[in-house]
Amino acid sequence: MTQEELFKVLVAHCKEYGFIFPSSEIYDGLAAVYDYGQMGVQLKNNIKEYWWEAMTRLNENIVGIDSCIFMHPKTWVASGHVAAFNDPLIDNKDSKKRYRADVLIEDYLAKIEEKMDKEVAKGRKRFGEAFNEEQFRATNPNVLREKAKYDEVHARYKAAEDTNNLAEYKQIILDCGIVDPISGTANWTDVRQFNLMFSTQGSNTGNQDDVLYLRPETAQGIFVEYLNVQKTGRMKIPFGIAQIGKAFRNEIVARQFIFRMKEFEQMEMEFFVKPGTEMEWFAAWKENRMKWHVALGMGAENYRFHDHEKLAHYANAATDIEFNFPFGFKELEGIHSRTDFDLGNHQRLSGKKIQFFDPETGESYVPYCVETSIGVDRMTLAVLSHAYTVEQLENGESRVVMKIPAPLAPIKVAVMPLVKKDGLPEIAQKVVDELKYDFSYQYDEKDSIGKRYRRQDAIGTPFCVTIDHDTVNDGCVTVRDRDTMTQERVKIEDLRDMIAKKVSLANLLRKL
């Protein structure tokens, strides 16, 4: 099964088991908009809790806020979104479909990288333990040919990006023979800029002056509330403000399931520091955020840093934490040194003094800022795509199991009476009453015990607790582990502590 086929299977699994649904599906859906089902919303909430507690509980100098989606229109002038929040778009005249020109080129470059990786894989298979990848890449003619092609296109692309040369974007697309995946033709329009912000009216007058924007990021809510938080919280530099909230972008090329959507959720933290110290804090937060990801146990090899070649207008340093999704390494989290761009612009446009007074030195200054920004939906997709596993069993059958990190699992424990008689359901209910205050659970008495196990595997439940006829006599239950499928007898009174060791968020946070 190819990675593309596997991804389609994952999307179908998410729908079948209540993780994620196409929005408004009874009306044939809405492009790039998805709803979270009963399992998905709990997984998403657990991810948000893990982030929130890691930020605000483990750091005494980071506090949280919840700002509004609607903000004064001048906010987006100061932030640069009105003038510069654009994507280069190109239309295919035959299919009538619109695409991001930069994404078309990046996908072309990714295919070249994939060809090189396949050549490397062939070499590794051929030479075994004696294989030297660095030497192979430097000498293999097929790799060198593809590398030369990649370097040429990449250099042109970077130059076009740096100079915002829209004509060169199109020329690269034509020279590389990039065609529309639907029509198969290269009948392209010129490339144009398109602003990504959604706008609406602030009143019912229809006056252009009443325009409001749905926020394209949550960060500006933090910046405009900087003074209120700093003063009321008596915060001293350095300190941070964290926020989780919805953001909206009119993405024309929304794709890859919930990876890129028009309505999404962000977890952002702005860390305010003294000018001149931002690079130290930038390095510290890179390390901190990578540690947060790796602690989940999804494999350190599935993460990497990718430093930005072209910096955003507000940054003097930027890197992405990329995750190995089924469609390759893609951005999961961004870490940026935003300088004093945001607070400085809000100070100028509002006429309000937005500075920090240091009583020890007697100086006032506009703080610099280091930002960490991660998409909740992308993080959810990373967890789901890594968790989806098909295992071949000794009896010749297979099982689909979602190996979701246990503290993030939507359901922590399933309680199952072996049969619906002989007093077993009553004992099972007592077990539920013991566990429900500490763990999310499901009670399941329908179908054979094997089918019930498979249902819990498919939603990622770490533990299944079965009440059988021996329970009546010895007060013990059978606990089945999701990942190993091993079973052990455990006293009912010991269940809570046993389950907590594996699913406790506190134990996960202790790794940080």
C-alpha positions in Angstrom: 0.0 0.0 0.0 1.4 3.4 -1.0 1.5 6.3 1.4 -1.2 8.0 -0.6 -3.4 4.9 -0.4 -2.7 4.6 3.3 -3.7 8.3 3.8 -7.0 7.6 2.1 -7.6 4.7 4.4 -6.8 6.8 7.4 -9.3 9.5 6.3 -12.0 6.8 5.9 -11.1 5.3 9.3 -11.5 8.7 11.0 -15.0 9.0 9.6 -16.1 5.5 10.4 -15.0 5.6 14.0 -16.2 9.1 14.9 -13.0 11.1 14.8 -13.5 13.6 11.9 -16.4 14.1 9.5 -16.7 16.3 6.3 -18.7 19.3 7.4 -22.3 19.7 6.1 -22.0 16.3 4.4 -25.8 15.9 4.0 -25.5 18.9 1.6 -22.5 17.4 -0.2 -20.0 19.0 2.2 -18.0 22.3 2.2 -14.5 22.3 0.8 -11.7 22.5 3.4 -14.1 22.4 6.4 -14.3 19.5 8.8 -16.2 18.6 12.0 -14.7 16.7 14.9 -16.8 13.7 16.0 -17.1 12.3 19.5 -13.7 10.7 19.4 -12.0 13.5 17.6 -13.1 16.3 19.9 -11.8 14.4 22.9 -8.5 13.7 21.2 -8.3 17.4 20.3 -9.1 18.5 23.8 -6.5 16.3 25.2 -3.8 17.7 22.9 -4.9 21.2 23.9 -4.7 20.3 27.6 -1.2 18.9 27.2 0.0 22.1 25.5 -1.8 24.4 27.9 -0.5 22.7 31.0 3.0 22.5 29.6 3.0 26.2 28.9 1.1 27.7 31.9 1.6 25.2 34.7 5.2 24.3 34.1 6.3 27.9 33.5 5.6 30.4 36.3 6.2 33.3 34.0 3.7 32.3 31.3 0.0 33.1 31.7 -3.0 32.5 29.4 -5.7 34.6 27.8 -8.7 34.2 25.5 -9.1 37.1 23.1 -12.0 37.7 20.6 -12.1 36.6 17.0 -13.2 40.0 15.9 -10.7 42.8 16.5 -10.5 46.5 15.5 -9.6 46.7 11.8 -6.5 48.8 12.5 -5.1 45.7 14.2 -4.6 44.0 10.9 -3.1 47.2 9.3 -0.5 47.3 12.1 0.2 43.6 11.8 0.8 43.9 8.1 -2.0 41.5 7.1 -4.0 44.0 5.1 -1.0 44.8 2.9 1.0 41.7 2.9 -1.1 38.6 3.7 -1.3 37.2 0.2 -0.8 34.0 -1.7 0.4 33.8 -5.4 -2.4 32.1 -7.2 -2.7 30.6 -10.7 -5.7 29.3 -12.6 -5.9 26.5 -15.2 -8.0 27.6 -18.1 -9.2 24.1 -18.9 -10.2 22.8 -15.5 -11.2 26.2 -14.1 -9.3 25.3 -10.9 -7.2 27.6 -8.9 -3.8 26.7 -7.3 -1.1 28.3 -5.2 1.8 28.8 -7.6 4.4 28.3 -4.8 2.8 25.0 -3.8 2.9 23.7 -7.3 6.6 24.4 -7.5 7.2 23.0 -4.0 5.4 19.8 -4.9 7.5 19.5 -8.1 10.7 19.9 -5.9 9.3 17.3 -3.5 8.9 14.8 -6.3 12.6 15.3 -7.3 13.6 14.7 -3.7 11.5 11.5 -3.7 13.3 10.3 -6.8 16.6 10.8 -5.1 15.4 9.0 -2.0 14.3 6.0 -4.0 17.7 5.8 -5.6 19.3 5.9 -2.2 16.9 3.2 -1.0 18.0 1.0 -3.9 21.6 1.6 -3.1 21.0 0.7 0.6 19.3 -2.5 -0.4 22.1 -3.4 -2.8 25.1 -2.7 -0.6 23.6 -3.6 2.8 25.7 -2.7 5.9 28.6 -1.4 3.7 26.3 1.3 2.2 27.6 4.9 2.6 24.8 7.3 1.9 26.9 10.4 1.8 29.3 8.9 -0.8 26.4 7.4 -2.8 24.7 10.8 -3.1 27.9 12.4 -4.1 28.8 9.9 -6.8 25.6 8.2 -8.2 24.9 9.6 -11.6 21.1 9.3 -11.3 21.1 11.2 -7.9 23.5 13.8 -9.3 21.3 14.4 -12.3 18.2 14.9 -10.1 20.2 17.0 -7.6 21.3 19.4 -10.4 17.7 19.7 -11.6 16.6 20.4 -8.0 19.2 23.0 -7.3 18.5 24.9 -10.5 14.7 25.1 -9.9 15.1 25.8 -6.2 17.5 28.7 -6.9 15.0 30.2 -9.4 12.1 29.6 -7.0 13.9 31.3 -4.0 14.9 34.3 -6.2 11.3 34.7 -7.3 10.0 34.4 -3.7 12.6 36.9 -2.4 11.6 39.5 -5.1 7.9 38.6 -5.3 8.4 38.0 -9.1 5.0 36.6 -10.1 6.0 36.3 -13.8 8.9 34.1 -12.8 6.6 31.8 -10.8 4.6 31.1 -13.9 7.8 30.7 -16.0 9.1 28.1 -13.6 5.8 26.2 -13.8 6.0 26.3 -17.6 9.7 25.3 -17.8 9.2 22.4 -15.4 6.2 21.1 -17.4 3.9 21.3 -14.3 0.4 20.4 -15.4 -3.0 20.7 -13.8 -3.7 17.3 -12.0 -7.3 17.5 -13.2 -7.1 18.6 -16.9 -3.5 17.4 -17.4 -2.8 20.6 -19.3 -0.4 23.5 -18.8 -2.9 26.1 -20.0 -2.2 28.5 -17.1 -3.2 32.1 -16.4 -0.8 34.7 -15.1 0.0 34.5 -11.4 -1.9 37.0 -9.1 -1.8 37.9 -5.4 -4.8 37.0 -3.3 -5.5 38.2 0.2 -6.3 35.4 2.6 -8.4 37.2 5.2 -12.2 36.7 5.4 -14.1 40.0 5.8 -17.5 40.9 7.0 -19.5 43.9 8.0 -19.4 45.3 11.6 -22.9 46.8 11.2 -25.9 46.5 8.9 -25.2 49.8 7.0 -23.0 48.1 4.4 -20.5 51.0 4.7 -17.0 50.0 3.6 -15.7 51.7 6.8 -17.5 49.1 8.8 -15.4 46.2 7.5 -14.3 43.6 10.1 -12.0 40.7 9.6 -12.1 37.2 11.0 -8.7 36.9 12.6 -6.1 35.0 10.5 -4.0 34.3 13.6 -4.5 34.4 17.4 -1.2 36.2 18.0 -2.5 39.7 17.6 -5.0 39.2 20.4 -2.0 38.7 22.6 -0.1 41.7 21.4 -3.0 44.2 21.8 -3.6 42.8 25.4 0.1 43.0 26.3 -0.3 46.0 28.5 -3.3 44.8 30.4 -1.7 41.4 31.1 1.6 42.9 32.1 0.2 45.4 34.5 -2.6 43.4 36.1 -0.3 40.3 36.4 2.7 42.4 37.6 4.7 40.5 35.0 8.4 41.0 34.7 10.5 40.5 31.5 10.9 37.8 30.4 7.3 36.5 30.4 4.9 34.9 28.1 1.2 34.9 27.1 -0.4 31.8 25.8 -3.7 31.4 23.9 -5.7 28.7 22.1 -8.3 29.8 19.6 -9.9 29.7 16.2 -8.4 31.4 13.2 -9.6 31.7 9.6 -7.8 31.9 6.3 -9.4 31.8 2.8 -7.1 29.0 1.6 -7.7 28.4 -2.1 -5.6 25.3 -2.1 -6.9 23.5 1.0 -5.9 19.9 0.9 -4.5 16.9 2.7 -7.5 16.5 5.0 -7.2 18.6 8.1 -3.7 19.7 7.3 -4.8 22.9 5.7 -8.3 24.3 6.3 -10.2 27.5 6.1 -11.3 27.3 9.8 -8.6 26.0 12.2 -7.4 26.2 15.7 -4.0 27.5 16.9 -2.0 27.2 20.1 0.3 30.2 20.3 2.6 31.6 22.9 4.3 35.0 22.7 7.4 35.3 24.9 8.5 38.8 25.6 12.2 39.4 26.2 14.7 42.2 26.5 16.1 43.4 23.1 19.4 41.7 22.4 18.5 38.5 24.2 16.0 37.2 21.6 18.4 34.8 20.0 19.2 33.0 23.3 15.4 32.6 23.9 14.8 31.6 20.3 17.3 28.7 20.8 15.8 27.8 24.2 12.3 27.6 22.8 13.4 25.5 19.9 14.8 23.0 22.3 11.7 23.2 24.6 9.2 22.7 21.9 11.0 19.8 20.3 11.2 18.1 23.7 7.4 18.5 24.1 6.8 16.7 20.8 9.3 13.9 21.4 7.9 13.2 24.9 4.8 11.8 23.2 6.9 8.8 22.1 6.1 9.1 18.3 9.7 8.7 17.4 12.4 11.4 17.4 13.3 10.5 13.9 9.9 11.7 12.7 10.7 15.3 13.6 13.2 17.7 12.2 13.9 21.5 12.2 13.7 23.4 8.9 15.1 26.9 9.1 13.4 29.5 6.9 15.4 30.7 3.9 13.0 33.7 3.4 12.0 35.4 6.6 8.6 36.9 7.2 8.4 40.7 7.3 8.2 40.6 11.1 11.0 38.1 11.9 14.8 38.1 12.3 14.9 34.3 12.8 12.5 31.5 12.1 12.3 27.7 12.0 9.7 25.0 11.6 9.4 21.8 13.4 8.4 19.4 10.7 6.7 16.1 11.2 6.9 13.0 8.9 3.3 12.9 7.7 2.1 10.2 5.2 2.7 12.9 2.5 6.2 13.7 3.7 7.9 16.1 6.2 5.7 19.1 6.5 5.4 22.0 9.0 3.8 21.2 12.3 5.0 24.1 14.5 6.6 27.4 13.8 9.1 29.2 16.1 9.8 32.8 15.2 11.8 35.7 16.6 9.4 38.5 15.8 11.6 41.4 17.2 9.5 44.4 18.3 7.6 44.5 15.0 4.1 43.8 16.4 4.2 45.8 19.7 6.1 48.6 17.9 3.5 48.9 15.1 0.6 48.8 17.5 2.3 51.5 19.5 2.7 53.7 16.5 -0.8 53.2 15.0 -2.7 53.4 18.3 -0.7 56.3 19.8 -0.5 54.3 23.1 2.8 53.8 24.8 3.4 50.0 24.8 6.7 49.6 26.7 8.2 47.8 29.7 9.8 49.8 32.5 12.6 48.0 34.2 12.8 49.3 37.8 16.2 47.8 38.3 17.9 49.6 35.4 15.4 52.5 35.1 15.1 52.0 31.3 11.9 51.6 29.2 11.8 49.7 26.0 9.4 47.9 23.6 10.0 44.2 24.3 11.1 41.8 21.6 9.1 38.7 21.2 9.8 35.0 20.5 6.7 33.1 19.3 5.8 29.4 19.3 2.8 28.6 17.1 1.3 25.2 16.5 -1.9 24.2 14.7 -4.2 22.0 16.8 -5.6 20.3 13.7 -2.2 19.6 12.3 -1.1 18.1 15.6 -4.2 16.0 15.6 -3.4 14.8 12.1 0.2 14.0 13.2 -1.1 11.9 16.1 -3.7 10.1 14.0 -1.4 9.4 11.0 1.3 8.0 13.3 -1.1 6.0 15.4 -2.8 4.2 12.5 -1.4 0.6 12.4 -2.4 -2.6 10.7 -0.9 -5.6 12.4 -0.8 -9.2 11.2 -1.7 -11.7 13.9 -0.5 -15.2 14.5 -3.8 -16.7 13.6 -3.6 -15.2 10.1 -6.0 -12.4 10.8 -5.2 -8.7 11.0 -6.2 -5.9 13.3 -6.4 -2.2 12.9 -5.2 -0.4 16.0 -4.8 3.3 16.7 -1.7 3.5 18.9 -2.5 7.0 20.1 -0.2 8.1 23.0 -2.1 6.9 26.0 -2.4 10.3 27.8 -4.0 11.7 24.6 -6.4 8.8 23.9 -10.0 9.8 23.7 -11.1 6.8 25.8 -8.7 5.6 28.4 -10.5 2.4 29.5 -13.3 0.2 28.3 -15.3 -1.8 30.8 -16.9 -5.0 29.5 -18.9 -7.8 31.2 -18.1 -11.1 29.6 -21.8 -11.9 29.3 -25.0 -9.9 30.0 -26.1 -12.2 32.9 -25.0 -13.9 36.1 -24.5 -10.6 37.8 -21.5 -9.5 35.7 -23.1 -6.3 34.3 -23.8 -5.2 37.9 -20.2 -5.7 38.9 -19.1 -4.0 35.7 -21.2 -1.0 36.6 -19.5 -0.9 40.0 -16.1 -0.8 38.2 -17.4 2.1 36.1 -18.4 3.9 39.2 -14.9 3.5 40.6 -13.1 4.7 37.4 -15.4 7.4 35.8 -14.2 10.2 38.0 -10.6 9.8 36.9 -10.8 8.5 33.3 -12.9 8.8 30.2 -14.5 5.4 29.6 -16.8 3.3 27.5 -19.1 0.6 28.8 -19.6 -2.1 26.2 -21.6 -5.4 26.5 -22.6 -5.9 22.9 -21.1 -8.7 20.6 -18.4 -11.2 21.4 -15.4 -10.1 23.5 -13.1 -10.4 20.5 -15.3 -7.9 18.5 -15.4 -5.6 21.4 -11.6 -5.6 21.7 -11.3 -4.8 18.0 -13.7 -1.8 18.4 -11.6 -0.4 21.2 -8.4 -1.0 19.2 -9.9 1.0 16.3 -10.4 4.1 18.5 -7.1 3.7 20.4 -8.3 2.7 23.9 -5.2 1.8 26.0 -7.0 -0.6 28.4 -9.9 -3.0 28.2 -11.2 -4.3 31.5 -13.2 -7.6 31.4 -15.4 -8.8 34.2 -15.9 -12.6 34.0 -17.3 -15.3 36.3 -14.1 -15.6 38.3 -14.5 -11.9 39.3 -17.5 -12.9 41.4 -15.2 -15.1 43.6 -11.7 -13.4 43.5 -12.6 -9.7 43.0 -10.1 -9.6 40.1 -10.7 -8.5 36.5 -8.8 -9.2 33.3 -6.9 -6.1 31.9 -5.9 -6.2 28.3 -3.2 -3.8 27.0 -3.9 -2.2 23.6 -0.4 -2.3 22.2 0.8 -5.7 23.4 -2.6 -7.4 23.7 -1.2 -9.0 26.9 -3.7 -9.8 29.6 -3.3 -9.9 33.3 -5.5 -10.3 36.4 -5.8 -7.2 38.6 -7.7 -6.6 41.7 -10.5 -4.1 41.2 -9.1 -1.8 44.0 -5.8 -1.7 42.1 -7.2 -0.7 38.7 -7.1 3.1 39.2 -3.4 3.2 40.0 -2.5 0.7 37.2 -4.3 2.7 34.5 -3.1 6.1 35.8 0.6 5.1 35.3 0.1 4.8 31.6 -2.6 7.4 30.8 -1.8 10.2 33.3 -1.1 13.6 31.8 0.9 14.4 34.9 3.3 11.6 34.2 3.7 12.9 30.6 4.4 16.4 31.8 7.0 15.1 34.2 9.1 14.0 31.2 9.5 17.7 30.3 
